[in-house]
Amino acid sequence: MKPAANGHTSGMRIGYFLSSEEYSPVELVRQAELAEQAGFEALWISDHFHPWNDAQGQSSFVWSTIGAISQVSALPITTAVTCPTTRIHPAIIAQAAATSAVLTHGRFSLGVGSGEALNEHITGARWPSIEQRLEMLEESVDVIRKLWKGEYTTFHGKHYTVENARIYTRPPTPPDIYVSGLGPLACPGRTNRRRLHHHESG
């Protein structure tokens, strides 16, 4: 949605979805370029380690692909979605997202979610319950936001530790963060709405 002068949204923005599970990174870069030429207004790109099934046949590293796309397209791009909890430490996601925002001149947004076992089990870590995954997701967003301030950061949380880390390559304004809410616990009613709403934008 496009923001109007009064701060409310009006109209509709039509975007193009880049499926990392179905197409090679070279093809995804080509599709992004063509999407802009065709008049699409935004890009979404999936972040998987495995495709949903073997027939899809692809699953490239999304951060490399975003970097390549930034050189051929000026469309805003959002990960749909990255899981910053188990497979990749949130401090690394913070660095990758900051670099993507610099390469896209501030047109990058970080979409995050609690993940699924298909992608996150690969390190051999125990697959947590949905309640614990949502708790980890909240803490990971806290870590990311702290690091985006550009200061030396030490963080000792329930799930994550960061020791004297600083992200030097950052955009002037931190990227927006969008939290996926596909399930009833990820998109709760009144009980946890305040907690998740805090993380809906950067």
Buried (B, 14 or more C-beta within 10 A) or exposed (E): EEEEEEEEEEEEEEBBEBBBBBBEBEBBBBBBBEBBEEEBBBBBBBBBBBBBEEEBEBBBEBBEBBBBBBEEBEBBBBBBBBBBBBBBBBBBBBBBBBBBBBBBEBBBBBBBBBBBEEBBBEEEEEEBEEEBBBBBBBBBBBBBBBBBEEEEBEBEBEBBEBEEBEBEEBBEEBBBBBBBBEEEBBEBEEEBEEEBEEBEEB
